[in-house]
Amino acid sequence: MGRDRRQDRSRLRECARVVTSAGHSHHAADVGASGRLRIGIDGTELGALPTGVGTYLTALLSRWTQQPDLELVLFVRQADHVPDSVARADNLEVVAGSSLLASKAVAWQQLMLPRLVKRAGVDVLFGPAYSLPVSAPFVARLLGDLDSSGPATVVALHDLSFERYPESFPTREGIRRRWLGRESANRATRVLTISKSSAAEIESLYLVPSERITVTALGVDPDFADLEDLPDATELLEKLDVSRPLILSVGTLFNRRHPMAMVRAFETVQQTHPDATLVIVGENRTIPRVDLEAAVRNAGLDQNVLLLDHTPREHLRELYKLAEVFLYLSDYEGFGLPPLEAMAGGTPTIVLDRSASGEYWAPHALALDSPDPERVAQAILDVLESPSLGLRDHERLAQVYDWDETAARTLDALRSAADEPRHRGSDS
């Protein structure tokens, strides 16, 4: 038994080896030496194909790296996951763990990240993707570390989809997400979220006091609000090999986003517009799985429907410029970044008047009360006929939803957390 524990400790110590961009590591004794706030950031979500959280974190980093009064320590599983746009910043230190755990995001976060954080000596640790290393006290005891205290912590819980729609997640993943979400919310010094509706859910479901929750709406990149630098429609149509009118949808495919309803609605639209194209961008994570490829094939729409798991951001801008209608038929969202990007760039949009989509986008888009395919088809036809139905007061969206403001409000929350008396459950 004793030998097993020594072996466990040895493996975990091996996991704690650090490689930094400067070739060295910081220790707790270094904290405060420069008088600058030292922020640790969990970069687990950064990678070759960034998700919405990856886009969010990259936007924050691009702004924080311009602030010389900050010291940023970005913890990643692989050094090449760091976006080129921020990798060489003077105030950013990249810390990558050398371990087999790097291939497993959750194991890396829970077992390796706590050791990296302690070595780096940060003032506050930011978890931008729903969770914190809540196993840290256990890992510390396993390693014989009597001082298991850690920095202040801030976690971003963008929504509680894993609580509201547990059937949308594989069983083990759902259990893990719910446990980590609840534990992280209750241990964190502060909790960030991206809409009032999500804040109300975190307060009611996780019993987090409202004074510990901060709402920081997301932003739209200026290059998505201004598409004038792109080639004209004729050139883009030829490049992307699509025809118009173009109906576009972007976002990971879950059942709550009604992908089959979009295909069925398009089938009806095509009867009026036989040259129309439907482009759906997003990895298919429907449970039970919706076979969109088969549905498209059986409807004889192979030449008119394009299903893409992912597309580079520049290609996405081109699709936004070409699209006559943007569809976002979601029953539940924490915010809804794709419809913001679409409308900010001038694309008429159709959403469901539910959760954060109703809170943020119903005033600007055509908001439906049902994802019924016939109703959606008629809405598409109506917007094709009168685009203003799906695009109202959109010019101000890029000013209201600004990544600079998101970064500033998030930084304010991190500063406040670092200055606050430690929340009793926030040990990391």
Secondary structure per residue as TSV (DSSP state, phi and psi in degrees):
chain	resnum	aa	ss	phi	psi
A	1	M	-	360.0	-47.0
A	2	G	H	-62.4	-39.8
A	3	R	H	-66.5	-38.9
A	4	D	H	-59.9	-42.4
A	5	R	H	-66.5	-40.1
A	6	R	H	-62.5	-38.5
A	7	Q	H	-65.7	-41.2
A	8	D	H	-58.8	-45.4
A	9	R	H	-64.2	-40.1
A	10	S	H	-61.5	-42.8
A	11	R	H	-64.0	-41.5
A	12	L	H	-68.6	-35.9
A	13	R	H	-64.7	-37.4
A	14	E	H	-61.3	-37.6
A	15	C	H	-65.0	-22.5
A	16	A	T	-89.3	7.7
A	17	R	-	-62.8	142.3
A	18	V	E	-121.4	136.6
A	19	V	E	-120.7	123.0
A	20	T	E	-117.6	161.2
A	21	S	T	-63.9	-24.1
A	22	A	T	-97.4	-1.3
A	23	G	S	82.1	13.6
A	24	H	S	-148.6	172.4
A	25	S	-	-121.7	155.7
A	26	H	-	-99.9	155.7
A	27	H	-	-123.5	167.5
A	28	A	G	-56.5	-30.4
A	29	A	G	-64.7	-19.9
A	30	D	G	-79.6	-15.0
A	31	V	T	-60.2	134.1
A	32	G	T	79.7	-5.3
A	33	A	S	-61.5	-35.1
A	34	S	S	-92.3	-9.2
A	35	G	S	76.8	5.2
A	36	R	S	-101.5	148.5
A	37	L	E	-67.7	127.3
A	38	R	E	-106.8	110.6
A	39	I	E	-107.4	123.5
A	40	G	E	-92.0	138.8
A	41	I	E	-131.2	125.6
A	42	D	E	-77.1	110.2
A	43	G	-	-98.5	26.4
A	44	T	T	-54.2	-36.0
A	45	E	T	-79.9	-5.8
A	46	L	-	-78.5	140.7
A	47	G	S	-177.8	-170.7
A	48	A	S	-65.7	-35.1
A	49	L	S	-120.3	82.8
A	50	P	-	-64.9	140.1
A	51	T	-	-83.7	-171.9
A	52	G	H	-59.9	-38.2
A	53	V	H	-65.8	-36.8
A	54	G	H	-62.8	-40.6
A	55	T	H	-62.9	-43.9
A	56	Y	H	-59.5	-49.9
A	57	L	H	-66.6	-40.8
A	58	T	H	-61.2	-39.4
A	59	A	H	-63.4	-41.7
A	60	L	H	-64.5	-47.0
A	61	L	H	-61.4	-39.5
A	62	S	H	-63.1	-26.8
A	63	R	H	-89.2	-42.0
A	64	W	H	-67.3	-29.5
A	65	T	T	-71.1	-8.3
A	66	Q	T	-92.6	2.1
A	67	Q	-	-109.1	105.7
A	68	P	T	-67.6	-11.9
A	69	D	T	-85.9	6.1
A	70	L	E	-114.3	147.2
A	71	E	E	-115.3	120.3
A	72	L	E	-109.4	130.6
A	73	V	E	-120.0	110.6
A	74	L	E	-100.3	116.2
A	75	F	E	-94.8	119.6
A	76	V	E	-132.0	158.3
A	77	R	S	-75.8	-32.6
A	78	Q	S	-138.7	136.1
A	79	A	G	-61.8	-30.7
A	80	D	G	-77.5	1.9
A	81	H	G	-78.7	-13.5
A	82	V	S	-77.1	127.8
A	83	P	-	-59.1	140.7
A	84	D	H	-58.4	-29.7
A	85	S	H	-64.3	-20.1
A	86	V	H	-124.3	-11.1
A	87	A	H	-58.7	-31.7
A	88	R	T	-101.7	13.8
A	89	A	-	-63.2	142.6
A	90	D	T	-65.9	-29.9
A	91	N	T	-101.3	15.4
A	92	L	E	-113.8	125.6
A	93	E	E	-111.2	125.8
A	94	V	E	-97.6	125.2
A	95	V	E	-118.1	116.5
A	96	A	E	-116.8	136.0
A	97	G	E	-86.3	133.5
A	98	S	-	-95.1	96.5
A	99	S	S	-166.9	155.3
A	100	L	G	-63.3	-22.1
A	101	L	G	-63.9	-19.6
A	102	A	G	-60.5	-22.2
A	103	S	G	-80.9	-10.5
A	104	K	S	-120.2	105.7
A	105	A	H	-58.5	-45.8
A	106	V	H	-68.6	-45.0
A	107	A	H	-61.5	-41.1
A	108	W	I	-61.2	-46.2
A	109	Q	I	-65.4	-42.8
A	110	Q	I	-82.5	-31.3
A	111	L	I	-105.2	-33.3
A	112	M	I	-100.1	-42.1
A	113	L	H	-56.2	-40.8
A	114	P	H	-56.2	-39.7
A	115	R	H	-68.4	-39.6
A	116	L	H	-64.5	-40.0
A	117	V	H	-63.7	-44.3
A	118	K	H	-64.0	-41.1
A	119	R	H	-63.4	-37.3
A	120	A	H	-74.9	-22.3
A	121	G	T	62.2	53.3
A	122	V	-	-86.6	159.5
A	123	D	S	-83.2	-31.7
A	124	V	E	-149.9	141.5
A	125	L	E	-109.1	129.0
A	126	F	E	-108.4	121.5
A	127	G	E	-105.2	100.1
A	128	P	-	-81.3	-3.3
A	129	A	S	-129.1	57.6
A	130	Y	S	77.7	-9.2
A	131	S	-	-152.7	162.2
A	132	L	-	-124.8	166.7
A	133	P	-	-75.9	77.9
A	134	V	T	-73.4	-11.1
A	135	S	T	-84.9	1.5
A	136	A	H	-54.3	-46.4
A	137	P	H	-59.2	-38.6
A	138	F	H	-64.9	-44.4
A	139	V	H	-61.8	-41.4
A	140	A	H	-61.0	-44.8
A	141	R	H	-64.5	-38.8
A	142	L	H	-61.6	-34.5
A	143	L	T	-86.5	1.2
A	144	G	T	75.7	23.2
A	145	D	-	-90.1	108.4
A	146	L	S	-73.4	-24.5
A	147	D	-	-96.8	91.7
A	148	S	-	-97.1	11.2
A	149	S	-	-70.0	156.6
A	150	G	-	-144.0	-172.3
A	151	P	-	-75.2	171.2
A	152	A	E	-60.0	155.4
A	153	T	E	-133.4	144.3
A	154	V	E	-132.6	128.7
A	155	V	E	-119.3	139.8
A	156	A	E	-99.5	113.7
A	157	L	-	-105.8	95.9
A	158	H	-	-67.9	-31.6
A	159	D	-	-163.5	178.0
A	160	L	-	-121.5	45.5
A	161	S	H	-59.2	-33.3
A	162	F	H	-71.1	-17.3
A	163	E	H	-90.7	-43.2
A	164	R	H	-78.2	-31.3
A	165	Y	-	-129.8	63.5
A	166	P	G	-61.3	-27.0
A	167	E	G	-68.2	-12.6
A	168	S	G	-80.5	-4.4
A	169	F	S	-122.8	144.2
A	170	P	-	-54.9	149.5
A	171	T	H	-52.6	-52.8
A	172	R	H	-65.8	-39.9
A	173	E	H	-64.7	-41.1
A	174	G	H	-61.8	-44.7
A	175	I	H	-61.1	-44.9
A	176	R	H	-61.8	-46.7
A	177	R	H	-62.7	-42.5
A	178	R	H	-66.5	-41.5
A	179	W	H	-65.6	-48.8
A	180	L	H	-64.9	-39.7
A	181	G	H	-62.2	-47.7
A	182	R	H	-66.4	-47.1
A	183	E	H	-63.4	-42.1
A	184	S	H	-65.2	-42.5
A	185	A	H	-61.8	-39.2
A	186	N	H	-82.1	-23.2
A	187	R	H	-90.4	-23.5
A	188	A	-	-67.7	147.9
A	189	T	S	-65.8	-42.5
A	190	R	E	-140.6	153.9
A	191	V	E	-118.8	129.8
A	192	L	E	-103.3	145.7
A	193	T	E	-147.6	176.1
A	194	I	S	-117.3	7.6
A	195	S	S	-158.0	159.7
A	196	K	H	-65.8	-34.8
A	197	S	H	-65.1	-40.0
A	198	S	H	-68.4	-38.6
A	199	A	H	-60.6	-41.7
A	200	A	H	-64.2	-37.1
A	201	E	H	-68.4	-41.9
A	202	I	H	-63.1	-40.0
A	203	E	H	-66.4	-44.5
A	204	S	H	-79.6	-38.2
A	205	L	H	-86.1	-37.9
A	206	Y	H	-102.8	-2.0
A	207	L	-	58.3	35.9
A	208	V	-	-85.4	124.3
A	209	P	-	-57.3	140.8
A	210	S	G	-58.8	-29.9
A	211	E	G	-70.4	-13.3
A	212	R	G	-96.8	3.8
A	213	I	E	-112.6	131.8
A	214	T	E	-122.1	130.7
A	215	V	E	-93.8	122.3
A	216	T	-	-127.4	96.0
A	217	A	-	-60.2	155.6
A	218	L	-	-81.4	-179.9
A	219	G	-	-131.4	175.1
A	220	V	-	-119.8	134.7
A	221	D	-	-65.6	139.5
A	222	P	H	-54.9	-33.1
A	223	D	H	-74.3	-13.0
A	224	F	H	-88.8	-25.6
A	225	A	H	-79.1	-22.8
A	226	D	-	-126.5	107.8
A	227	L	-	-105.8	14.0
A	228	E	T	-66.9	-22.0
A	229	D	T	-76.2	-10.6
A	230	L	S	-78.8	156.0
A	231	P	-	-59.8	165.9
A	232	D	-	-72.3	170.7
A	233	A	H	-59.5	-39.9
A	234	T	H	-59.5	-45.5
A	235	E	H	-66.9	-40.1
A	236	L	H	-68.2	-38.6
A	237	L	H	-59.6	-42.1
A	238	E	H	-69.3	-40.6
A	239	K	H	-64.4	-44.7
A	240	L	H	-89.3	-8.9
A	241	D	T	57.5	51.5
A	242	V	-	-130.3	164.0
A	243	S	-	-121.7	164.4
A	244	R	S	-111.6	157.7
A	245	P	S	-69.3	144.4
A	246	L	E	-105.8	123.6
A	247	I	E	-106.9	128.1
A	248	L	E	-123.4	142.1
A	249	S	E	-136.6	138.0
A	250	V	E	-132.9	134.7
A	251	G	S	140.5	145.0
A	252	T	-	-49.7	136.7
A	253	L	B	-87.1	112.8
A	254	F	-	-117.6	160.1
A	255	N	G	-59.0	-34.4
A	256	R	G	-68.8	-9.3
A	257	R	G	-100.7	5.9
A	258	H	-	52.2	55.9
A	259	P	H	-63.5	-36.2
A	260	M	H	-66.9	-35.0
A	261	A	H	-62.5	-34.8
A	262	M	H	-65.3	-42.6
A	263	V	H	-65.9	-43.8
A	264	R	H	-64.3	-40.5
A	265	A	H	-64.0	-41.9
A	266	F	H	-63.7	-35.7
A	267	E	H	-57.0	-39.4
A	268	T	H	-71.8	-42.2
A	269	V	H	-60.0	-37.8
A	270	Q	H	-67.1	-20.2
A	271	Q	H	-65.4	-30.0
A	272	T	H	-92.6	-33.3
A	273	H	-	-124.9	81.5
A	274	P	T	-63.7	-18.4
A	275	D	T	-94.1	3.1
A	276	A	-	-64.6	152.8
A	277	T	E	-125.7	137.8
A	278	L	E	-111.1	122.9
A	279	V	E	-115.8	121.0
A	280	I	E	-115.0	117.2
A	281	V	E	-109.2	117.7
A	282	G	S	158.0	140.8
A	283	E	-	-66.6	137.0
A	284	N	B	-81.1	105.3
A	285	R	-	-117.9	27.9
A	286	T	-	-67.7	139.7
A	287	I	S	-137.8	117.4
A	288	P	S	-62.4	153.2
A	289	R	-	-65.6	131.0
A	290	V	-	-94.6	119.6
A	291	D	-	-85.8	84.1
A	292	L	H	-66.6	-36.7
A	293	E	H	-58.4	-44.7
A	294	A	H	-65.9	-40.2
A	295	A	H	-62.9	-42.7
A	296	V	H	-64.6	-44.2
A	297	R	H	-64.1	-45.2
A	298	N	H	-66.5	-27.6
A	299	A	T	-86.0	-1.4
A	300	G	T	69.9	31.5
A	301	L	-	-106.9	15.7
A	302	D	T	-53.1	-36.4
A	303	Q	T	-84.4	-7.7
A	304	N	T	-120.2	-6.5
A	305	V	E	-121.0	127.8
A	306	L	E	-117.2	120.0
A	307	L	E	-108.2	119.0
A	308	L	E	-122.7	127.1
A	309	D	S	-66.1	-35.8
A	310	H	-	-159.7	151.3
A	311	T	-	-144.2	143.3
A	312	P	-	-58.0	154.1
A	313	R	H	-58.7	-37.2
A	314	E	H	-65.8	-39.9
A	315	H	H	-66.4	-33.6
A	316	L	H	-64.4	-40.6
A	317	R	H	-58.5	-41.2
A	318	E	H	-63.9	-39.8
A	319	L	H	-66.1	-40.7
A	320	Y	H	-59.2	-41.2
A	321	K	H	-65.1	-35.9
A	322	L	H	-81.1	-28.1
A	323	A	-	-66.8	134.0
A	324	E	S	-88.0	-25.6
A	325	V	E	-141.5	137.2
A	326	F	E	-113.7	130.1
A	327	L	E	-108.1	133.8
A	328	Y	E	-144.4	83.8
A	329	L	-	-95.1	70.8
A	330	S	-	-109.1	130.9
A	331	D	S	-73.0	-25.3
A	332	Y	-	-151.1	128.3
A	333	E	-	-145.8	150.6
A	334	G	S	-79.4	-30.8
A	335	F	S	-151.7	-68.2
A	336	G	-	101.6	72.6
A	337	L	H	-67.8	-40.9
A	338	P	H	-57.1	-45.9
A	339	P	H	-64.7	-30.8
A	340	L	H	-63.0	-48.3
A	341	E	H	-60.6	-41.9
A	342	A	H	-63.2	-51.0
A	343	M	H	-69.8	-36.7
A	344	A	H	-60.9	-32.0
A	345	G	T	-86.5	-1.5
A	346	G	T	98.3	15.9
A	347	T	-	-93.8	120.9
A	348	P	-	-56.8	139.3
A	349	T	E	-131.9	145.8
A	350	I	E	-120.4	126.5
A	351	V	E	-129.9	169.7
A	352	L	E	-93.0	140.9
A	353	D	S	-83.7	69.0
A	354	R	S	-142.4	151.0
A	355	S	H	43.1	-135.4
A	356	A	H	-69.5	-25.0
A	357	S	I	-61.3	-40.4
A	358	G	I	-68.7	-39.4
A	359	E	I	-63.1	-44.8
A	360	Y	I	-98.0	-42.6
A	361	W	I	-107.7	-17.4
A	362	A	T	-55.4	-36.5
A	363	P	T	-67.9	-16.6
A	364	H	T	-112.7	-23.4
A	365	A	S	-112.7	176.9
A	366	L	E	-84.2	113.0
A	367	A	E	-101.9	125.6
A	368	L	E	-103.3	153.3
A	369	D	S	-96.1	0.1
A	370	S	-	-153.6	144.7
A	371	P	-	-90.4	16.5
A	372	D	-	-52.1	127.0
A	373	P	H	-55.3	-39.3
A	374	E	H	-66.7	-38.8
A	375	R	H	-66.4	-40.7
A	376	V	H	-66.0	-42.4
A	377	A	H	-59.5	-44.3
A	378	Q	H	-65.0	-36.8
A	379	A	H	-64.1	-40.8
A	380	I	H	-61.5	-46.6
A	381	L	H	-62.3	-39.0
A	382	D	H	-64.8	-42.1
A	383	V	H	-70.1	-36.7
A	384	L	H	-61.5	-35.4
A	385	E	H	-77.6	-40.0
A	386	S	-	-135.1	85.7
A	387	P	G	-54.3	-29.6
A	388	S	G	-64.0	-17.3
A	389	L	G	-63.1	-30.5
A	390	G	G	-108.0	12.9
A	391	L	-	-153.3	98.8
A	392	R	S	-127.3	133.0
A	393	D	S	50.0	42.6
A	394	H	-	-85.5	-16.5
A	395	E	T	-62.1	-27.9
A	396	R	T	-87.7	-5.3
A	397	L	H	-61.6	-40.8
A	398	A	H	-67.3	-24.2
A	399	Q	H	-82.3	-38.5
A	400	V	H	-72.7	-42.4
A	401	Y	S	-109.4	89.0
A	402	D	-	-119.2	128.1
A	403	W	H	-61.4	-29.4
A	404	D	H	-60.5	-43.1
A	405	E	H	-67.7	-40.8
A	406	T	H	-60.1	-45.7
A	407	A	H	-63.8	-40.4
A	408	A	H	-66.7	-44.3
A	409	R	H	-67.6	-38.1
A	410	T	H	-65.1	-41.8
A	411	L	H	-64.4	-38.8
A	412	D	H	-58.6	-42.2
A	413	A	H	-65.2	-38.5
A	414	L	H	-67.0	-41.8
A	415	R	H	-62.7	-43.9
A	416	S	H	-61.7	-42.4
A	417	A	H	-62.4	-41.7
A	418	A	H	-64.6	-29.1
A	419	D	H	-89.4	-16.2
A	420	E	S	-78.1	152.9
A	421	P	-	-58.3	142.7
A	422	R	-	-62.4	129.7
A	423	H	-	-64.8	138.9
A	424	R	T	-61.4	-23.9
A	425	G	T	-104.3	14.2
A	426	S	-	-94.4	7.6
A	427	D	-	-55.6	131.5
A	428	S	-	-127.8	360.0
